[in-house]
Amino acid sequence: MARCVQDNGDAAKYINTQFVVNILVWYHLALMGETVKLTDPRLQRLICKANNFTLQELIEIVEINGEL
């Protein structure tokens, strides 16, 4: 991502806090096992939400990961 911003200055205007939080939440969701995604209502809620995640939701998914 850093190289893309370096090579294309216009891309930088899309890289804001919300973009980074969304990417991090989806990164953690992608790493979760399928069974956990199907049985944990917190993960199901995040999957259904799909975007515009909050910092609190990012913290929540990191905590869920720590529980596993």
N, C-alpha and C positions, 0 to 999 in steps of 0.2 A: 504494500500500500504506500509506503514511504517513497519508493522508487516512482510509482505512478504520479504522486504529487510533485516530485522533483522534475519529472519529464513533462508534466502537463500542469502548468500553474492554475488553469481553470478548474482542475479537479479539487483543488484545495477548498474551494467554497462549499463543497458538499461534505467535507470532513469536519463535522462539528461534534459536540458532545453527544447529541442524540444518536447520530450515526454510529459512533463508537460503542455506546451502550447497547444499541440494537445488535451490532455485530457480536459483541461479547455474550449477550444472552443467547443468541442463536448458536454460537460456538458451544456453549455449555449444554444447550438442548441437544445438539447433534451428538455430543459425547454420551448422553444418557442412554442406557439400555432401553430396548423397546418395551420390555415388561414394566419397567419403572414409569415410562411415559404413559403407558396405558392404565396404570393403577394409581398413580399419584395425582390427586386433584389439583395440586398446586402447579404441576407441570402442564397438565391439561389446560388449565386457565391461561398459562403463558403461551402455549401453542395456539390457542384460539385467539388470543389477543394479537399475535403476529408482529406487531411493531409498536413504536412509541413507548418502549419500556422505560420505567423509572429506574433511578439508581437503587431504590429500595428493592425493586424486583430483581435487579442484578445481584444484590447482596443475598436475596432470598435463594436464588438458584445456586449460588456458591455455597450457601449453608446446606441446601439439599444435597449437593454433591458431597459435602463433608459428612453427612449422615450415612452415606452409602458405604 
